[in-house]
Amino acid sequence: MSKTLSWDECDYKIQPWIKTSIDVMGFDTMTPVQASTIPMFARNKDVVVESVTGSGKTVAFVVPILEKIISEEANTPNLKKGHFHSLIVTPTRELSNQVQTLIQSFLEHYPGNEYPIRSQLLVGTNQSSVRDDLENFLQNRPQILVGTPGRVLDFLQMPTVQTKSCSVLVLDEADRLLDLSFFGEIEKILKTLPKQRRTGLFSATIGSAGSQIFKTGLRNPVKITVNSKTKAPASLGLFYTVVEPETKILRLLSIMNNYKFKKCIVYFPTCISVTYFYSFMQYLQKEQKLLDEEVDFFSLHGKLQTGSRQKTLDSFGKLLAKAVLLTTDVAARGIDIPDVDLVIQLDPPSDTNMFLHRCGRAGRANKEGRAITFLNRGREEDYVPFLEVKNIELKEMSLKVTGLPSEKSFYEIFKSWVLQDRARYDLAVRSYVAFVKNYMKHSASSIFRLQSLDYIGLAKMYGLFRLPRMPEINTYFQNDTFKDGWLVDQPINMDKFAYMDKRREEKRLDLLKNSNKINEKRREKVETRQRNTPWSNKMQSKEDRSARKAKLAMKREEIERQIANESDSDGDVQEDWKETP
Ligand SMILES: Nc1ncnc2c1ncn2[C@@H]1O[C@H](COP(=O)(O)OP(=O)(O)OP(=O)(O)O)[C@@H](O)[C@H]1O
């Protein structure tokens, strides 16, 4: 947003009440993307808009929609019951909410003596069903609908909803909506809409949608690209630091203690790791007093209920004190919290496109911001030249840990915290396994290779004292240094490792008793068989035994994991983009 353009110079005569809203919002000048998009989109052009994060794209489509409702007289009873004028689709509920809030801010200044313009939110929640949406729709007769793909589709398929007056479709974060996970729903939505409509596609990374954009029914679209030297806003500093995985949390604490910031977002790879580290960070703050200043922690991921997700975002946004949000990619795109001036990525996102979106939560609307990405020493360092090719330049940042325990003492602190409650250990194991599964899905697969992962360092980062049994790290179990996967000299008696929660512990003890009985029977059977087997066969079975043992151990741990999962419905690998309608 370097160039400044007065709203009076806008190449489209904006309604006085819209202009008043803009003044009240304090937007003294138009951003470049607004100056180029508003006149085109308001004047019946289809647009494909790419402009850096935080450059004001939302206003660039909301103003034309409001203008078109007026110019096409949809703000009259002419728009029949069951019909609507504009549809805005976004990939997440939070983003839909944000767009809806912005529309409401405009509508506050709409003349009270005119036929009302209304907007309705369509997102899946536990509190309301599609039927409720329909009831509200028929009663309030909104011209604008804003929602997530699943819920919008369900709504449009209701027999009383008429789509033939839909004159504008906006896909916000369009590249995301056009990718594989959403395209099925988007395609169905497109089929329900009339061909004679205006379409606007908006994103900071629309280029990555490639030819998919032509499947949206665009007609002679204008491509609006607001150029910037790099792909990130000028006010945003992009940094990376090379680390050993086991030092990541210490370094995170060090940044929090030594860097000035108002609000910080920390990205984790999976929902489960957010849950896990949220509780550990609070312990480090409250019990270990490792944070110099009072900081409020928040956690947000896609497996949480919609209501609580929105509440968290609102509280994080409104809080005047220093705050840190631990989250996943669910809060990577579009979320606009103006005070966020620091973004930390503990790991690069598995989808490269997400990198800019995550970073772009800071440095919005010309405000100064910093985004720091941790890269594991070794192959991951290639991520820097990889991004450079994509016009994303990162500067190296050296990061010293000061005023905190040594690495060794920190691991001891972490370990003893985990040992207080088996539930924490379960979460640690699940976070670790989910991390590895997620790592496999990296789009930059030549850089993020399982073979190059430091599995031991990673386990220590998650506070683990034993490697979980998983095929990817089987070789460690055959290694004498990590006998049976133990990372500590004194193995922990896992049978005595208890849950803090009494009921959960009782259940575990019951299961343990049963499994001991089964094992006893199995042992007796094997011994009898051995007594009756000729010596020559014994050599062969000895060789098979170790393989069988490893398989059994893996099975047992899998069962333990299942037990742990039963008591905690939180998903492991992050799939939180997919909204349930
Ligand atoms: N003309 C303007 N002048 C000053 N600030 C503005 C202007 N227009 C929008 N903003 C502010 O800029 C911020 C970013 O806007 P918005 O969320 O629309 O960005 P975006 O381009 O959609 O970003 P992203 O790609 O991350 O979704 C918001 O806080 C918004 O209030």
The ligand as a Gaussian input file, in Angstrom:
#p B3LYP/6-31G(d) Opt

LIG

0 1
 N       -8.150000       2.087000       2.155000
 C       -7.650000       1.601000       3.285000
 N       -6.868000       2.355000       4.050000
 C       -6.362000       1.868000       5.207000
 N       -6.589000       0.625000       5.662000
 C       -7.365000      -0.157000       4.919000
 C       -7.944000       0.268000       3.701000
 N       -8.682000      -0.723000       3.187000
 C       -8.580000      -1.746000       4.048000
 N       -7.803000      -1.405000       5.091000
 C       -7.423000      -2.255000       6.238000
 O       -6.413000      -3.134000       5.784000
 C       -6.473000      -4.339000       6.502000
 C       -6.364000      -5.494000       5.558000
 O       -7.498000      -5.578000       4.739000
 P       -8.015000      -6.962000       4.155000
 O       -8.244000      -7.928000       5.245000
 O       -9.127000      -6.680000       3.245000
 O       -6.703000      -7.406000       3.337000
 P       -6.550000      -8.546000       2.250000
 O       -5.858000      -7.920000       1.107000
 O       -7.843000      -9.209000       2.005000
 O       -5.535000      -9.514000       3.005000
 P       -5.418000     -11.118000       2.936000
 O       -4.844000     -11.436000       1.600000
 O       -4.505000     -11.419000       4.039000
 O       -6.791000     -11.647000       3.113000
 C       -7.760000      -4.311000       7.288000
 O       -7.468000      -4.080000       8.645000
 C       -8.527000      -3.167000       6.715000
 O       -9.331000      -2.540000       7.686000

